[in-house]
Amino acid sequence: MPRPVVALVGATASGKTGLSLDLAERLGGEVVNTDAMQVYRGMDIGTAKLPVAERRGIPHHLLDVLEVTEPATVALFQGWAREAITDIRGRDATPVLVGGSALYTRAIVDRFEFPGTDESLRRELEVELERVGSAALHERLAGVDPEAAAQIQPDNGRRVVRALEVVALTGRPYTASLPRLEYDDPLTVQIGVDIDRPTLDERIARRVDEMFAVGFVEEVEALLVRGLAEGRTAPRAIGYREVVGFLAGDRTLAEAVEQTKAATRRFARRQDSWFRKDPRIVWVSHDDPDRVEKAVGAVEALG
């Protein structure tokens, strides 16, 4: 019987990374990154990418595979991740997925077939995005698909454009094309890291302060030289856009730090809200001394 697919989910800074290493060691596993921004080379400090020296010798997949000028899509990532899972299981190892990008995780573990695309329609919507801004297109989306609009942030122009494209192409709500709560492989278990909000907020504040203390601004400066501002996906990463604003003189360093903390807190709340809607997730407390045993037990319960 093939090894199970284990997916660790939860809010950023909740402790998923450490638990993923513990589980990989216990289960004879390899880690598959499911964070949308850790795929980019050079985006290390701002994404809390685990340094090689701290990976305990465990193989990690889908880290540092793109330049910051290259776009990343859910469809592309799905293909990469499923290929990595097949490869890992083929060596009789356990794939341990870890990352905070909820849609990416769902696209990998659930049945999810992507609607087609129409390049001319996409270009037309992108031109309009440049002309009127994402907020105006978000209002249009709210008129044709209120549920999708409620799930997509008004400033996320790429997702707004994609939702409008899917609605136009399929004649159905964008949400109808999102993953169903049905595992692509029945031998799948999701482990959620549960953490209270005050503790999480404190961790986020500490993480952001440490990022800036160890050279985050310098990392962004180096990435700008490599074309960060010209990319479609990478510049949207939390923290990076705030530092770019600081370097452009649009805000002070202190403002960039506080705005990064606030944006990270909002993102963590959205993550938690998304994952809480999935009844299949087995939750373990971040500070439970038996969390590894409980997580292993959930995996072994698959039989």
Helices and strands as residue ranges (DSSP letters): E 5-9, H 16-27, E 29-33, G 52-54, E 60-61, H 74-90, E 94-98, H 102-109, H 119-132, H 134-144, H 146-151, H 157-170, G 174-177, E 188-194, H 197-213, H 216-225, G 228-230, G 234-236, H 240-247, H 253-276, E 282-285, H 291-300
